[in-house]
């Protein structure tokens, strides 16, 4: 069973890593930033901690623990449902404007923050730290090199044939 100090440490690491992920989105001027990613990472860590400690809490004695672990993996559902719950949260971040979809990367970072929280909650905080820092640096780097320049399309810019297609569609409903 985890001690209170271990639980608090895992939660604190999730909060710090969620802040690192959210800072990148905040600096990019996105809607979901530091506060959102902190809450998602912290919430996911708490659910993971619940999943890790639940077998110890429901065992009537230490002798029953092995049987509980062998016969019931239902406590892992707390961790599995984080993925589903955060998927709904991410869906609320994604917005379609005309033919453009906005918020995909921000929604993905919220989902990623949840995964980081789960890693912290189950005690894999070193992997969580490396993943958080590495992928946040990757996001920053990709924004800095301006991939749109290399694919011949500016952010938010539509090619003339895309505009013509949209205009054709709008006139077809007249």
C-alpha positions in Angstrom: 0.0 0.0 0.0 1.2 3.5 -0.9 1.9 5.8 2.0 0.4 9.3 2.0 3.8 10.8 1.3 4.2 8.5 -1.8 0.7 9.5 -3.0 1.4 13.2 -2.5 4.8 13.0 -4.3 3.2 11.2 -7.3 0.5 13.9 -7.4 3.0 16.7 -7.1 5.1 15.3 -10.0 2.0 15.0 -12.1 1.1 18.7 -11.4 4.6 19.9 -12.4 4.7 17.8 -15.6 1.1 19.0 -16.4 2.3 22.6 -16.0 5.2 22.0 -18.4 2.9 20.6 -21.0 0.3 23.3 -20.5 3.0 26.1 -20.7 3.7 25.2 -24.3 0.0 25.5 -25.2 -0.3 28.7 -23.2 2.7 30.3 -25.0 1.1 29.2 -28.3 -2.0 31.2 -27.3 -4.3 28.2 -27.1 -7.5 27.9 -25.1 -6.5 24.9 -22.9 -3.2 25.7 -21.3 -1.4 25.4 -17.9 -4.5 25.2 -15.7 -6.2 22.6 -17.9 -3.2 20.4 -18.2 -2.4 20.6 -14.5 -6.0 19.5 -13.7 -6.0 16.7 -16.2 -2.6 15.4 -15.2 -3.5 15.6 -11.5 -6.9 14.0 -11.9 -5.5 11.2 -13.9 -2.8 10.7 -11.3 -5.4 10.5 -8.6 -7.4 7.9 -10.5 -4.3 5.9 -11.1 -3.4 6.0 -7.4 -6.9 4.8 -6.6 -6.4 1.9 -9.0 -3.1 1.0 -7.5 -4.3 1.2 -3.9 -7.8 -0.2 -4.3 -6.8 -3.9 -4.0 -5.1 -3.1 -0.6 -8.2 -1.3 0.6 -10.7 -4.0 -0.3 -8.6 -6.9 1.0 -9.9 -8.0 4.4 -6.5 -9.1 5.4 -3.0 -9.2 3.8 -3.6 -12.9 3.2 -6.5 -12.1 0.9 -4.5 -9.7 -1.2 -3.0 -12.2 -3.5 -6.4 -13.7 -4.3 -7.9 -10.3 -4.9 -5.1 -9.4 -7.3 -5.4 -12.8 -9.1 -9.2 -12.8 -9.5 -10.1 -9.2 -10.0 -8.6 -6.7 -12.4 -11.6 -4.4 -12.1 -9.6 -1.9 -10.2 -7.7 -1.2 -13.4 -10.9 0.2 -14.8 -10.2 3.4 -12.9 -7.1 3.9 -15.0 -8.8 2.7 -18.2 -11.7 5.1 -17.8 -9.3 8.1 -17.7 -8.7 7.6 -21.4 -12.4 7.6 -22.1 -13.2 10.6 -19.9 -10.4 12.7 -21.3 -11.5 11.8 -24.8 -14.7 13.6 -24.1 -12.9 16.5 -22.7 -10.7 16.7 -25.8 -13.7 16.5 -28.1 -15.0 19.7 -26.5 -11.7 21.4 -27.4 -11.9 20.5 -31.1 -13.7 23.1 -33.3 -14.6 23.0 -37.0 -14.5 26.4 -38.7 -15.5 26.1 -42.3 -13.2 23.4 -43.8 -10.6 23.8 -41.1 -10.4 21.9 -37.9 -8.9 23.7 -34.9 -7.8 22.4 -31.6 -6.5 19.0 -32.5 -3.0 19.5 -31.1 -4.4 21.1 -27.9 -6.8 18.2 -27.5 -4.0 15.8 -28.0 -1.9 17.5 -25.4 -4.8 17.3 -22.9 -4.9 13.5 -23.7 -1.1 13.3 -23.3 -1.3 15.2 -20.0 -3.7 12.5 -18.8 -1.3 9.8 -19.8 1.5 11.6 -17.9 -0.8 11.7 -14.9 -1.4 8.0 -15.1 2.3 7.3 -15.4 3.0 9.4 -12.3 0.1 7.8 -10.4 1.4 4.3 -11.0 4.9 5.3 -10.1 6.6 5.6 -13.5 7.4 9.3 -12.9 10.9 9.1 -14.5 9.3 7.9 -17.8 6.6 10.6 -17.4 9.3 13.3 -16.9 11.3 12.2 -19.9 8.1 12.0 -22.1 6.8 15.3 -20.9 9.9 17.3 -21.5 10.8 15.5 -24.7 7.4 15.9 -26.4 6.9 19.5 -25.2 10.3 20.3 -26.7 9.2 18.6 -29.9 6.0 20.7 -30.1 8.0 23.9 -29.5 10.6 22.8 -32.2 8.0 21.9 -34.7 6.3 25.3 -34.3 9.6 27.1 -34.6 10.6 25.5 -37.9 7.2 26.4 -39.4 6.3 23.2 -41.2 3.8 25.1 -43.3 6.6 26.8 -45.1 7.9 23.4 -46.3 4.5 22.1 -47.4 3.6 25.2 -49.3 0.7 26.3 -47.2 0.4 29.0 -44.6 -1.5 28.3 -41.4 -5.2 29.1 -42.0 -4.6 29.7 -45.7 -6.7 27.7 -48.2 -5.6 26.9 -51.7 -7.7 28.4 -54.5 -9.2 25.0 -55.4 -10.3 24.5 -51.7 -12.1 27.9 -51.8 -13.7 27.1 -55.1 -14.9 23.7 -53.8 -16.4 25.4 -50.8 -18.1 28.0 -52.9 -19.5 25.3 -55.2 -20.9 23.5 -52.2 -22.5 26.7 -50.8 -24.2 27.5 -54.2 -25.5 23.9 -54.6 -27.8 24.4 -51.7 -29.5 27.5 -53.2 
